[in-house]
């Protein structure tokens, strides 16, 4: 995306936490499998992986996706910028709809399970117009997507309850 589209664009942050039962290795294995990203993305987004080079996850892997955002088709290319199994990985958008999209995933043993922390730093194009779009729709849409992810992950790895911390003993 052209640098001029970034002028005046603030950086936003989305932070999420979810506790999941299981071992650190089991939970990390779920998140490191790129096929699971399609499973935890709302179907209306038509998410699909087009290409992954090399075909196994690790630092330096580039993944090309296609999806629909606000009804518009989009291409997205991500780089696995950091890879520290089973504790952390970071994906960075190389090309796509955002000026910046950096998503850090952290995994920490807690209360007989794993606390998963997501931190997304992102910037929208079109400067002040992007800020208006963020306030009107983008922030809420990202919240809905991450709520959906949390629920599907809780259904697949837990008992269906979305927990922000380990349950009381």
Buried (B, 14 or more C-beta within 10 A) or exposed (E): BEEEBBEEBEEBEBEBBBBBBBEBEBBBBBBBEBEBBBBBBBEEBBBEBEEBEEEEBEEEBEBBBBBEBEEEEBEBBBBBBBBEBBEBBBBBBBEBBBBBBBBBBBBBBBBEBBBBBBBBBBBBBBBEEBBEBBEEEBBEBBEEBBEBBBBBBBEEBBEEEBBEEBEEE
